[in-house]
Amino acid sequence: MARKQYLVTGMSCGHCAASITEEVIDVPGVTEVDVDVTAGSVSVGGTDLDDARLRAAIAEAGYEVTEPVAA
């Protein structure tokens, strides 16, 4: 399973985490989403993960990816 991790700005609560999870889990290939509001990070697991689609899903939830983190 591949993993990608992103630093995300604007998250402050459980609702933020739920919104991101809801959008990202619908991206093809995604099987796992872990949002750490305190650290400002989103970790995604799955197969054939498309970076552009993952970033777009996070943006659709209303948040901004500041940079990818080596997974």
Steps between C-alpha positions, in 0.01 A plus 500: 500500500625846408485793742499873446508764771416869472526805724165680493405846629173610653403190696389560858245237608341162451264641238803603295637146519163352404464735200843410365449128561165509320652658187828307491352152559307541171819538295563182298755271664470651849437243774609695809499865611652621827457867587705644787349841572761586765793429269321645195560186298304262282632151432347296219547130428397297197609392155580712193452824697467805275663803662294752300172330592595484867589870505175583318298298755663686790429831324139393439465452876611862541864461605837570343791260459811693594745227402529126458698307760715204403310191610 
